[in-house]
Amino acid sequence: MKPPPFTYHDPATVTEAIGLLASLDNAKLLAGGQSLMPMLNMRYAQPDHVIDLNRVEGLSAIREAGDGLEIGAMTRQREVEFSDDVERLCPLLHEAMPLVGHRQTRNRGTFGGSLAHFDSSAEIPTVCAALDAIVRVQGPGGARDIAFKDFAAGYLSTSMGLDEVLLSVQLPAWGAGHGFGFEEFARRHGDFAIVSAAALLEAGPDGRITRASLTLGGIGSAPLRMAPAEAALVGAPGSAETFAAAAETCRGIDALEDIHAPAVYRQHLAVVLSRRALEKAWSRMDADKGG
């Protein structure tokens, strides 16, 4: 199939793009196009206007910001995958990036585009949830920051306004020597995950866990932070028994059921992948660096 007819717009500035969004009815933003173009061709999306962000200046960058990273919305996923700063300051994201689609799609797909599309099975939203990312957007009223826990508004929906543009994402860094692990199960390499698990751990000199983050992707309409598992981990020793018990809390989640997998299968995957991610994170702890 071919896309329905639309009017194409090619702004050069964020202000111009916001003005178009605010003044046009039924408009869609085009970033990397790896989600929008298939949706247009299959007519799942039928906008009257497409606003191309590829000539807008200042939206593509990876830079240190405070104690973490800031990644511009139009930064290509391939740039994030091979960034030394990402590997150094956010190794969880570095590990997850090769699982995002295929090399060809990562060449064009953007970091912000994946977040704005907000498929809960996608790796980038899951990592952002695990890291308590902050999303910066701008509309006619100016820029504002959205905590990632407040970013989801439903399936393929975010709390961004219809006249707002995603500018960048701030990723707080964890302490030196922390442990990290990302695991997922997909039908084929490059497919969206049936279930994924992202784990982060810090521990004290006594070998007890002092900080934990465990996030599941593909479970529902948004990535799910497993607060019960995190609470069970903090204060406990890093051991196979500890990680198995924490992972077991995932069995009772209200999991999505669709043509790809029944809920009980996703619950089982959540337990298995969480345990693997936590064990991997613990194995990477560097006690000499304070992790």
Secondary structure, DSSP 8 states (H G I E B T S, - for coil): ------EEE--SSHHHHHHHHHHSSSEEEESS-TTHHHHHHTTS---SEEEE-TT-TT---EEEETTEEEEETT-BHHHHHT-HHHHHH-HHHHHHGGGSS-HHHHHH-BHHHHHHHT-TTSHHHHHHHHTT-EEEEEETTEEEEEEGGGTEEETTEES--TT-EEEEEEEE---TT-EEEEEEE-SSTTS--SEEEEEEEEE-TTSBEEEEEEEEESSSSS-EE-HHHHHHHTTSB-SHHHHHHHHHGGGGS-----SS--HHHHHHHHHHHHHHHHHHHHHT--GGGT-
